[in-house]
Amino acid sequence: MGKQLRLICLVMFAFSLATTLCLVATSSAAPPPGDAQFGIIADNSNAFLNSAPAVNVPGTNYMDTTTLMALLDDNNDGTIGPGDDPTNDPLVIDVRAADAYTGTNTAGMGAGHIPGAIPVTTYKYQDIVKPANLEYIRSELAKHQNKTIVLACYSGHTDKLAEMALGAVAQAGYFGTPAPVITALKWGNLGWNSAAEPSVLAEVTPGTKDIYVHTYGMETTPHPLPAPGAYPVINNTTSTEPAEITRVADNLSESATSPPFIFPGTGTGQVNDSNIGNYTVVDVRSAAEYAAGHITGAVNIPYQQLFAKDGAGDYTNLLSIDTSKPVIVYANGQQESNAAVIGLNALGIRNAGAPDKGLRYGLAAWNNGYGMEFNANTEEHNYPVVTGSAPGGLTYSGQCPSSKPSLNLSAPSPYWGTVSDYNAGLLSVDWTISNSGSGIGYDINITGSINTNGVTVASALPLTVANIMSPGGSATATVKYNVPAGVGGWHTIMAGSATDICGTSYTLP
């Protein structure tokens, strides 16, 4: 005789979260057939690269050190602390390793951090869009009236990798609307304080800054883009949330390759005049800069146009990149090319055997007559740094929004997942959580289940239901239950948890 079960649900699952922000779902008007995720990721990447932060260096996607210092040092006394006004301070995030941030590195790669800067929780830029870091950033951002994030690394290059991922996720609505301004510090801690990064550019010959020594070939002959290829299929997550779709893709891209760049030179794994033809080379500078001189064989797609749709709603520029060979992207420095590399790898615009990479230190390292070089005479400063594991500088305070979304648990759908589950008495229940409120819920988990008649939970708890849930959104998670023989029904009360935009935790019942 088959098993007959009657599941009676007594569930109260309503959150009271303090937030006023709503997620705006940005998705492609004409996503590729069968693959809406591609359009969502591309559109949010495009939105970020074409955002126009008011505090950035005009025409670029970074902030210079003097601009940041002016924001932090309001009374212009050369220090950051008492007497300064914190209301216009951006949130500075340090994406270097722990010993550089704390000032304990003994190899000349970090003597502390910018006062007030917070570290990535894992001290790895690759983890910038992992849920724990996003929750941390969310809570810290809530303390700042100036909704600007400035990322800082060693020399202003790897922070662009983190910037692209975080920027695209923000454009998808992760931090609400409008999205915060996200930028990176030009030349990073190297430009902020010469003592903090004394040997950061000494990667060719230890002890010297001789990276701008090559004179590899340049040309002015234009190369048209080839015919567009097929859309890559993106299927990283079952979530329908634009922010989560974008987050997962960019998180995978951050971890796709190590290192995410390739050096010009004649060593193993480096590129030069003799082997550059083995690569697809994409110049993401302006059309005028490309026309004045570019690497032999390079095609030109300015980075602001890289992820854009054409008039027919297709992503022609993306699909016209030849991925039959490994792809190298370059700009004047390494900044914009690093941003492009994260977005391209997130979309699967890459050679099957080799993730895309940026040209280390950009065009200036390929040919020192071109590109953008670090100028120690004008761009290296002696601004203050602090040491230790805790952020130094001012104590920031802010007020979280007050309106509340409303998350609810729907009636379950019990079923036997497999024959073996049936024989073992493991019943599956699909719990669907939806947001009927006007604000965003974050880090939503099922944390417990109280059951009658000897029924116990077989699934590992807490169980993540969603990292983000926008108004009108929903997500489903499966919980398995151990049902003793002879039990025909039981009562269950579910427990859950979530956080708000400030990182405050909420539990129920």
C-alpha positions in Angstrom: 0.0 0.0 0.0 1.4 3.4 -0.9 2.1 6.1 1.6 -0.5 8.7 2.1 0.5 12.0 3.7 -1.5 15.1 4.7 0.7 18.1 5.5 -1.0 20.8 7.6 0.8 24.1 7.5 0.6 26.6 10.3 3.1 29.2 9.0 3.7 32.8 10.0 6.4 34.3 7.8 6.3 38.1 7.7 9.3 40.3 7.9 9.5 43.8 9.1 12.5 45.3 7.4 13.6 48.9 7.6 14.2 50.1 4.0 12.6 52.5 1.5 14.5 51.4 -1.6 13.0 49.4 -4.4 14.8 47.2 -7.0 14.3 48.2 -10.6 14.6 45.2 -12.8 16.8 46.2 -15.7 16.7 43.5 -18.5 17.3 43.4 -22.2 14.4 44.5 -24.4 15.4 41.7 -26.8 17.3 39.1 -24.9 18.9 36.3 -26.9 16.5 33.5 -27.6 16.3 31.1 -24.7 18.8 33.1 -22.6 17.5 36.2 -20.8 20.5 36.1 -18.4 22.9 37.3 -21.1 20.8 40.4 -21.7 20.5 41.2 -18.0 24.2 41.0 -17.4 25.2 42.9 -20.5 22.7 45.7 -19.8 23.9 46.2 -16.3 27.5 46.1 -17.4 26.7 48.7 -20.0 24.8 50.9 -17.5 27.8 50.9 -15.2 30.4 51.7 -17.8 28.2 54.6 -19.1 27.3 56.0 -15.7 28.6 59.5 -15.2 29.8 59.9 -11.5 30.0 63.6 -10.6 33.2 63.2 -8.6 35.3 61.2 -11.1 38.1 62.6 -13.3 36.3 63.8 -16.4 36.3 61.3 -19.2 37.5 58.5 -17.0 36.1 56.0 -14.6 38.4 56.7 -11.6 38.9 59.3 -8.9 42.4 60.9 -8.4 44.0 61.0 -5.1 43.9 64.8 -4.6 40.1 64.7 -5.1 39.7 62.0 -2.5 42.0 63.8 -0.1 39.9 67.0 -0.5 36.8 65.1 0.4 38.3 63.5 3.5 40.4 66.5 4.7 37.8 69.3 4.8 39.8 71.7 6.9 42.9 71.2 4.7 45.3 70.6 7.6 46.9 67.5 6.1 45.2 65.1 8.5 42.0 63.1 8.5 40.1 63.2 11.7 38.8 65.8 14.2 37.8 69.0 12.5 36.8 67.4 9.3 33.2 67.0 8.1 32.3 63.4 7.5 29.0 64.1 5.7 30.7 64.4 2.3 33.1 61.4 2.8 32.7 58.5 0.4 33.0 54.9 1.5 36.6 53.8 0.7 37.1 50.1 0.3 40.6 48.6 0.4 40.8 45.5 -1.8 44.5 44.5 -1.0 45.7 41.6 1.0 45.5 41.7 4.8 49.1 42.5 5.5 49.1 45.5 3.1 45.9 46.9 4.8 47.2 46.4 8.3 50.7 47.6 7.5 52.5 44.4 8.5 53.8 43.5 5.1 57.7 43.4 5.1 58.2 43.3 1.3 57.3 46.9 0.6 53.8 46.2 -0.6 51.7 48.2 2.0 52.4 50.3 5.0 48.8 50.7 6.1 45.5 52.0 4.7 43.7 55.3 4.0 42.0 56.5 7.2 38.5 55.3 7.4 38.9 52.7 4.6 37.3 49.3 5.2 38.8 46.1 3.9 37.0 43.4 1.9 36.1 40.8 4.6 38.3 38.2 2.9 41.0 40.6 1.9 40.6 39.4 -1.7 39.3 41.6 -4.5 37.9 38.5 -6.2 35.3 38.1 -3.4 33.9 41.7 -3.7 30.4 40.5 -4.7 30.1 37.5 -2.5 27.0 37.8 -0.2 29.0 38.4 3.0 30.9 41.3 1.4 27.8 42.8 -0.1 26.1 42.7 3.3 29.2 44.4 4.9 29.3 47.1 2.2 25.6 47.6 2.5 25.8 48.3 6.2 28.8 50.6 5.9 27.3 52.5 2.9 24.3 53.3 5.0 26.5 55.3 7.3 27.5 57.7 4.5 25.4 60.5 3.3 27.7 60.7 0.3 26.6 57.6 -1.5 29.9 57.1 -3.3 32.2 54.1 -3.1 35.9 54.4 -3.9 37.9 51.2 -4.3 41.6 51.3 -3.7 44.3 48.6 -4.5 48.0 48.7 -4.8 48.6 50.7 -8.0 45.1 51.4 -9.3 44.7 48.3 -11.5 43.1 45.3 -9.6 40.6 47.7 -8.0 39.1 48.1 -11.5 38.4 44.3 -11.5 36.4 44.7 -8.3 34.8 47.9 -9.5 33.3 46.4 -12.6 31.7 43.5 -10.7 30.4 45.8 -7.9 29.3 48.5 -10.3 27.2 46.1 -12.5 25.6 44.6 -9.4 24.7 48.1 -8.1 23.2 49.0 -11.5 21.1 45.9 -11.2 19.6 47.3 -8.1 21.4 45.5 -5.3 21.8 48.7 -3.3 18.4 50.2 -4.3 17.8 53.1 -6.6 19.5 55.3 -7.4 22.6 53.2 -7.5 25.5 54.5 -5.5 28.4 56.0 -7.4 31.2 53.4 -7.7 34.7 54.3 -8.8 38.3 53.4 -8.2 41.3 55.4 -7.0 43.7 56.3 -9.8 47.0 54.7 -9.0 45.6 53.3 -5.8 47.7 53.5 -2.6 50.8 54.0 -4.7 49.5 57.5 -5.6 48.1 58.1 -2.1 51.3 57.6 -0.2 54.7 56.7 -1.7 55.8 55.0 1.5 52.7 52.7 1.4 53.6 51.1 -1.9 57.4 51.7 -2.6 57.9 48.7 -4.9 54.5 48.1 -6.4 55.7 48.9 -9.9 58.9 46.9 -9.7 57.6 43.8 -11.4 60.1 43.6 -14.3 63.4 43.9 -12.4 63.1 43.8 -8.5 64.0 47.1 -6.9 63.4 49.2 -10.0 60.4 50.8 -11.7 61.2 49.7 -15.2 57.9 48.4 -16.5 57.7 51.0 -19.3 60.7 49.8 -21.3 59.2 48.1 -24.3 58.9 49.5 -27.8 56.8 46.8 -29.5 55.2 47.5 -32.8 52.3 49.9 -33.4 50.3 50.5 -36.5 47.6 52.9 -37.8 45.9 50.4 -40.2 42.2 50.0 -39.1 40.8 46.5 -38.7 37.1 46.0 -39.0 35.2 43.8 -36.7 34.3 40.3 -38.0 30.7 39.2 -38.5 28.8 38.6 -35.2 28.9 35.1 -33.8 26.3 33.2 -31.8 25.2 34.2 -28.3 26.8 32.3 -25.5 24.3 30.5 -23.2 24.4 31.9 -19.7 22.7 29.6 -17.1 24.5 30.2 -13.8 21.5 30.5 -11.5 17.8 29.7 -11.3 17.1 33.1 -9.7 15.1 35.6 -11.7 16.4 38.6 -9.8 18.5 40.8 -12.1 20.9 41.7 -9.2 21.4 38.0 -8.3 21.9 37.0 -12.0 24.5 39.8 -12.4 26.2 39.0 -9.1 26.6 35.3 -9.7 28.1 35.9 -13.2 30.5 38.6 -12.1 31.5 36.5 -9.1 32.4 33.6 -11.4 34.3 36.0 -13.7 36.3 37.4 -10.8 37.5 33.8 -10.1 37.9 32.8 -13.7 41.6 33.3 -14.0 44.7 34.1 -11.9 46.3 36.3 -12.7 43.7 38.3 -14.8 46.4 39.9 -16.9 49.2 39.1 -19.3 52.6 40.8 -19.3 54.3 42.2 -22.4 57.7 40.7 -22.8 59.6 37.7 -24.1 59.2 35.4 -21.1 57.1 32.3 -20.9 53.4 33.3 -21.1 54.1 36.8 -22.1 53.2 38.6 -25.4 55.4 40.5 -27.8 55.7 41.3 -31.6 56.4 37.7 -32.5 53.4 36.0 -30.9 50.7 38.7 -30.7 49.1 37.2 -33.8 48.1 34.2 -31.6 45.6 36.4 -29.8 42.5 38.4 -30.5 43.4 41.9 -29.4 40.7 44.4 -28.4 41.5 48.1 -28.0 38.9 49.7 -25.8 40.3 53.3 -26.1 38.5 56.0 -28.1 38.3 55.8 -31.9 40.7 58.8 -32.2 43.3 57.1 -30.0 43.0 53.9 -31.9 43.5 55.7 -35.2 46.6 57.5 -33.9 48.3 54.1 -33.2 47.3 50.7 -31.9 48.8 47.2 -31.4 49.2 45.4 -34.7 46.0 43.5 -35.6 43.9 45.0 -32.8 40.2 45.8 -33.4 38.6 48.8 -31.7 35.5 48.8 -29.5 35.5 51.8 -27.0 34.7 50.5 -23.6 31.6 52.6 -23.3 30.2 50.8 -26.4 31.4 47.3 -25.5 28.2 46.1 -23.9 25.8 48.3 -25.8 22.9 47.1 -28.0 22.6 48.2 -31.6 19.5 49.7 -33.2 18.0 46.2 -33.6 18.4 45.3 -29.9 21.4 43.0 -30.6 24.8 43.0 -28.8 26.7 43.2 -32.1 30.0 44.5 -30.6 30.2 41.7 -28.0 29.3 39.0 -30.5 31.9 40.4 -33.0 34.9 39.6 -30.8 36.7 36.6 -32.3 36.9 34.0 -29.5 38.6 31.4 -31.6 41.8 32.6 -30.0 42.5 33.8 -26.5 41.4 37.4 -26.0 43.6 40.3 -24.8 42.0 43.6 -23.9 44.0 46.8 -23.5 43.6 50.5 -22.8 46.0 53.4 -22.2 46.6 52.1 -18.7 45.2 48.9 -17.3 42.2 50.5 -15.8 39.4 50.4 -18.4 40.7 47.1 -19.9 40.4 45.4 -16.5 36.8 46.5 -16.2 36.1 45.1 -19.7 37.7 41.8 -18.9 35.4 41.1 -15.9 32.3 41.9 -18.0 33.4 39.8 -21.0 34.2 36.8 -19.0 30.9 37.1 -17.1 29.1 36.9 -20.4 31.1 34.0 -21.8 32.7 36.2 -24.5 36.0 34.3 -24.3 38.0 31.5 -25.8 36.8 28.1 -24.6 40.3 27.3 -23.3 41.4 30.6 -21.9 39.6 33.4 -20.0 40.1 36.9 -21.3 43.0 38.9 -19.9 44.1 42.5 -19.7 47.4 43.8 -20.9 49.4 44.4 -17.8 50.0 48.2 -17.3 48.3 48.9 -20.6 49.6 50.3 -23.8 52.4 52.2 -22.1 54.0 48.9 -21.1 53.7 47.6 -24.7 55.2 50.8 -26.2 56.4 53.5 -24.0 55.6 56.2 -26.6 51.9 55.6 -26.0 49.4 55.1 -23.2 49.4 56.3 -19.6 52.3 56.0 -17.3 52.5 56.6 -13.6 54.3 59.9 -12.9 56.0 59.9 -9.5 56.8 63.6 -9.7 53.2 64.7 -9.9 51.0 61.8 -8.9 52.8 60.3 -5.9 51.7 62.0 -2.6 52.4 61.7 1.1 48.8 61.6 2.3 48.1 60.0 5.8 47.8 56.3 6.3 46.9 54.3 9.4 47.8 50.7 10.5 45.9 48.0 12.2 42.9 45.8 11.4 40.2 48.3 12.3 39.3 51.2 10.0 41.0 54.4 11.1 39.9 57.9 11.0 36.4 59.4 11.6 33.5 57.7 13.1 30.6 57.7 10.6 27.0 57.6 11.4 23.9 57.4 9.3 20.2 56.6 9.5 18.6 53.6 7.8 15.4 54.0 5.8 12.1 53.4 7.7 9.6 51.8 5.3 9.2 48.0 5.2 8.9 45.3 2.6 6.7 42.3 3.4 7.9 38.7 2.8 5.5 35.8 3.0 5.7 32.0 2.8 3.3 30.3 0.5 1.4 27.0 0.9 3.9 24.1 0.4 3.8 21.4 -2.3 4.9 18.1 -0.7 6.1 15.3 -2.9 8.5 12.3 -3.0 11.5 13.4 -4.9 12.8 9.9 -5.9 12.0 6.3 -5.3 14.9 6.1 -2.8 13.5 9.1 -1.0 10.1 7.4 -0.8 11.7 4.2 0.6 13.6 6.2 3.1 10.7 8.3 4.2 12.2 11.6 2.9 9.5 14.0 1.9 10.3 17.1 -0.2 8.5 20.4 0.4 9.0 23.4 -2.0 8.6 26.6 0.1 8.1 29.7 -2.0 8.9 33.1 -0.4 7.5 36.2 -2.1 7.9 39.9 -1.4 4.6 41.9 -1.5 6.1 45.0 0.0 7.8 48.1 -1.4 11.4 47.5 -0.3 14.3 45.0 -0.7 15.0 42.0 1.4 18.5 40.5 1.7 20.1 37.3 2.7 16.8 35.4 3.2 17.2 32.0 4.9 15.0 29.3 6.3 16.6 28.7 9.7 14.4 26.1 11.4 11.2 24.1 11.4 9.3 22.9 14.4 7.3 19.8 13.6 4.8 17.4 15.3 4.4 13.6 15.2 8.1 12.9 15.2 8.8 14.5 11.9 12.3 16.1 11.7 14.2 18.2 9.1 16.6 16.3 6.9 18.0 19.3 5.0 20.9 21.2 6.4 19.7 24.5 7.9 20.0 27.4 7.6 19.0 27.1 3.9 19.6 30.1 1.7 16.4 31.0 -0.2 17.7 34.2 -1.8 20.5 36.7 -1.5 18.2 39.5 -2.6 14.5 39.8 -3.2 13.0 42.8 -4.8 9.4 44.0 -4.6 7.2 41.5 -6.4 10.0 38.9 -6.5 9.9 35.4 -5.2 12.2 32.4 -4.7 11.7 28.7 -4.0 13.7 26.4 -1.7 13.3 22.7 -1.1 13.3 21.3 2.4 13.4 17.5 3.0 11.7 16.0 6.0 12.2 12.6 7.8 8.7 11.2 8.1 8.4 8.2 10.4 6.5 5.1 9.2 2.8 5.4 9.8 2.6 9.2 10.0 -0.2 10.5 7.8 0.2 14.2 8.6 1.8 16.8 10.8 2.0 20.4 11.7 5.0 22.6 11.0 6.0 26.1 11.9 8.9 27.6 9.9 11.6 30.0 11.2 13.5 32.3 9.0 15.9 35.3 9.0 16.8 38.2 6.7 18.8 41.4 6.7 17.9 44.9 5.6 19.8 47.3 3.5 21.8 48.4 6.6 22.8 44.8 7.5 20.5 44.6 10.5 19.4 41.1 11.2 15.7 40.0 11.6 14.4 36.7 12.8 11.0 35.0 13.1 8.7 33.9 14.5 
